[in-house]
Amino acid sequence: MPLLPRVVQRRPLPRRRGTWPEPRARVLGVARTLTSATRLLDVLALLRPEDGIEVAYTVNPGSAFAAGLEEYLVGVGAEFVPWREATRRRFDLAVSCTVNASMRRLGCPLIVLPHGAGYNRLVPETTGDAVSPAGLSRRELMHWGRVVPAAIGVSHEEQIERLAQVCPPAAPRALVVGDWCFDRIRASLERRDVYRARLGVGAGRRLVVLHSTWGEHSLLGRCPDLPLRLVAALPVDEFAVAAVLHPNVWAWHRPHSVYQRLATAMDAGLMVIPPHEGWRAAVVAGDWVVGDHGSTSFYSAAADRVTLLAATGLDELDPASPTADFARTAPRLDPDGDLYEQLRQAARQHSPERLRPIVDRQLGVRGEAGTILRRWIYGRLGIDPPPGPPRPVPVPDPELRRHPAPATYDVTGGPEPDGTVRVTRRPVVSGLGEARGFFARADHGPAGLPPKSVEVLARTVVDAELPPVEWVARAAEEFPDLNIVVAPLDDDRCLVRLRGGHLLEAHAVRPWGHPRPRLDALLLGCAVNLWWLAETSRDPVADAVGSGLRVRTGERVLRVEFTQRRV
């Protein structure tokens, strides 16, 4: 019987599990700190996966400020590769926004970029000497006489000159790349109103952004109580205050401790921007910056914000750097002086031209950073870049942490020559200064003041369990020493009860072409009290009904009309 041919069954080729084709190139983002990680994510967003580029991230170990870094990268959805695995896997290029000689262990070319506004800080424990700015030193850039990075990105040609002085072999590898971060800040200016609304800054208020870098020479290192003193000094109807702290502050002290240290200031109205995102939106939204020698203060000055420095950090800056010139030249804030008046004076004297030459020496080739970086990286990978320059995307809306609004205020003011009633409310902070006027309090506040010391009480909830007319009657009966009791009826209407039992319904007048104004019950109660205390008429209620009230807070004037009501 003849043998039949053996049938060989071929195994089917494995199907591609991925939806898209295999990548043409693999890029590794290398982070050492949260600051460098956020900048890295910004830069590597220039690489398009549809061009066949796959990006993974790793943490180069050894930084004292690496706490929470791996969790952050995983949390944003990035592919994370442990450092040991990263040194063994094949990548076509590594990109880092910080540098360390240990990155030589990567088996691919490396480009390093700044993680702030240029290279400015002297960190001897990192650089090994007291003259090289961090990021440009021999210890970081070289190993056994060999320059580790294939390219060293600088934001301005000025940095190449300093690099040539402290590490001559590395100077030929310098590449002027501009500042993609600042390009995105500039592209976000059109969203200023959106960011301000997110921060609750409207109705004539101005935003003061307090910036602190890290370390003993920083604003917080020099003036740890400045956030509290600032919010206590500024009228709440004219100013809002937000704090931006360097990510190293959060990494070293941990978020729980940071919020604990700022808790009293937050009770008085301070907003805190978390470290991952939001500081750039705060730069765009801000009117003043109270800062130090950190990059965020520098960026704010570059965006023409009114700038005051409470700390200069000259003891830890390269004296030849533009940031050192910035620290020497920018106007100063005296933390022990009148903070309110210093801000007002700085605004009157503000001249962007004063700092413009310094800014121009640090932030070069503006608007071109994306094009330069994409062209260099794509060229190194052997991939044609997409046509046209990349358009900087506006930064995300700011995230923030805040406490409920302060409950008790120290109120000053009175009638002005133009017929308005000026109201200045400052949060009451225990142990910080003497009272300037009378106290006004919201109903949600703790019982920290004796009832006889409060002249105005207001409810803050519209749809409460007790109807407004009953609530004002009960409050007046419970606290007979009150002059004014107010309860909101709607966003623009309130019920006002004067001492003696008179009831008025107040509503804010909407000017033509303006949005419906919000009538803050406590602010209204303060204005009525100031007007009533100064009124000499025999029938102030009739005067109020007849002429209304024009309430001034800073430059904003709100017109209020009254109707007398009877129970």
Helices and strands as residue ranges (DSSP letters): E 25-31, H 34-44, G 49-51, E 53-59, H 69-75, H 83-86, E 93-96, G 101-105, E 110-112, H 124-127, H 138-141, E 142-143, E 146-147, E 151-154, H 158-166, G 168-173, E 174-176, H 180-187, G 189-191, H 192-198, E 206-212, H 219-222, H 226-233, E 239-245, H 247-253, H 255-261, H 263-267, E 271-273, H 279-285, E 288-291, H 295-302, E 306-309, G 314-316, H 322-329, H 339-349, G 352-354, H 356-360, H 369-381, E 408-415, E 421-427, E 438-442, G 451-453, E 454-458, H 468-478, E 484-490, E 493-498, E 503-508, H 521-534, H 540-547, E 549-553, E 556-565
